Each structure stands twice: as structure tokens, then as C-alpha cells.
Amino acid sequence: MRKTRRGRKSQANYREIIGKALLRLNDCSTLEKFPVLSQLPAVEQKAATMAHEILPHGKALKALLLQALNTTIERIGTTDDVVLNRIVE
């Protein structure tokens, strides 16, 4: 098993956290204070551009998650693999 630096989440931990965040995608209030993800540099940067909004971190995290989902769907959707196409649907 690969060791991680102290205090750093493993990829498995991030996958679990992201999965939980995706289940709450329409709840910007929860996403605003979502552990770990709301403090990532990309979220902080996007939230800074939304500083005038209510719940900027939650909205930034939601936007980034949706962007990642759309990118993944676009990449998977171009395949002839039946199983992957079902996942996209």
C-alpha cells in the first residue's frame, strides 16, 4: 500500500469525498463548508471570482464538479464501448 504524507488524503479518500459531494450537488450550503474540497486551491480561486455571491465556495465547488462531470461524459461518450455508454446515460 502506498503511503501518503502526513495530513494528506489518499486518492481513495478523495474519491469517497467527491462521491459524497456529488450526492449533494444541489445543496450549495453544504458544499460551502464541505470538508477538504471547499479549501482546494481551484475552489478558492473560483470562489474569489464569485466573492459578491452568497455561498461562493459552495457555488465554486458545484461549478467545478459539474465541469469535471461534463468533461468526463464527453470523453467517455465518444467511445463505442456499450458499458461506458450506459454509464454516461
VENQUIGI-V360265 format. One line per field, one symbol per residue. burial: 1 if it has 24 or more other C-alpha atoms within 12 Angstrom, else 0. Layout:
burial = ???
This chain:
burial = 00000000000000000100110010010111010111000010011000000011111111111000000000000000000000000
